[in-house]
Amino acid sequence: MKQHRKSPLGDSGHVLNEKDDVTQLLILRFQQLLSEGLLAPGTKLPPERELAANFGVARSSLRPALKVLEIMGVITQKVGDGSYLNRDASSVLAVPMEFLFLLDDTSLQELTEMRLMMEPALAAKAAERANAEHIALLRQSIVDLEHSKCDRVRLVSSDLLFHRAIFQASGNRLAGRLFQTIHRAMLNMMMVTSQLVDLEHTLQFHQPILVAIEQRNPDLASRLMTDHLTDARDLLLHSRQQETSRQLRNHLAAGQSVNKRFRKSIALSRR
């Protein structure tokens, strides 16, 4: 009888339901496999079909999870070749998942403030230190963004990839790890701003930043990143003001309706 080679990824033994977090499952499993020495940084992962079978998930659920892991910097997906664990996957996966989830409560105001303090300087360093691989990743994020059209998930993923590439291109390993810590909060922020502007608006900021980095112009890269994040901050502020105004109008309208009903009931009672 032919024996099948057992995958180091193991066998889940059941199929996850829609409520399970496939991304978290993959992260926890990779953490375990790395700690046990069954996977090493740089290892090529099994094909999607095998991964899906081992984890007990549908391939349609696996693909978005793999994309998130790529954005986080855990894996690299190479077209026509497959997925590989990145060299720094161990340090990325060492960040406690509970801490990442807690960051979902980070206010957009706090996040924007911190990004304005950091990212212009990181863009300047990227203009000084970016290598060919970093430039290629930035260009790819622009191409993905241009082709996202009405696909908001792809748009946001491309947006996040652009900023992740700048964190990495800065050449500062702590900056790269910081991205892993705040990427969920950044993702939430981008999900909001992507609903407030069209695709061209985002491209108008990303493309010049890429050019400044390619031209090795730190001052320009820093200034353009400041403009980009200031615009995002202003969009969020304007959106919040509009929402507050809407809620106030609804409250006043509801109050007027109650007053009308009250006056009508008083008038009827006097008849």
Secondary structure, DSSP 8 states (H G I E B T S, - for coil): -------TT----S---TTS-HHHHHHHHHHHHHHTTSS-TT-B---HHHHHHHHT--HHHHHHHHHHHHHHTSEEEETTTEEEE-TTHHHHHTS-HHHHHHGGGS-HHHHHHHHHHHHHHHHHHHHHH--HHHHHHHHHHHHHHHTTTT-HHHHHHHHHHHHHHHHHHTT-HHHHHHHHHHHHHHHHHHHHHTTTS-HHHHHHHHHHHHHHHHTT-HHHHHHHHHHHHHHHHHHHHHHHHHHHHHHHHHHHHHHHHHHHHHHHHHHHHH-
